[in-house]
């Protein structure tokens, strides 16, 4: 079963004031290390971009829509644009993964409780084996919880749908 790395919504608009995610530098370094390993071992790296629509920090055509330079796609890597939290919904991601013969996904990215969570659950429902890189996703504080608690909570509850492991332990 072949594996692909899927990097979700690591876009410029998520890393500018006043929006600052939890551990931004560490997460970018960890995602980049996953990308480097996947590329070195010749596994596909796919990127997902969120288009939040007009007026949103991640609106297509704005500087915020661009994938963050530290984890930018290499030449020839697929980029899938989505408009909902689910990277599979009306995007062609499933068809692209199947065309590549992918049965296992390593997931990293933004925003833990929304797009990362929803995409993991959707991937599981589509029949993929899923690995969540526990230290390669992040989010912002919410009105109810601080970002570290959100990340820890999702690392715990997503174990029903994915293997959860530190990025350094993830094997492609």
Secondary structure, DSSP 8 states (H G I E B T S, - for coil): -EEEEEEE--BGGGSSTT---TTHHHHHHHHHHHHHHHHHTT-EEEEEEE---TTSTT-TTSGGGSB-GGG---TT--EEEESSS-TTTTTSHHHHHHHTTEEEEEEEEE-IIIIIHHHHHHHHHTT-EEEEEEEEEE----SSS-HHHHHHHHHHHGGGTSEEE-GGG---
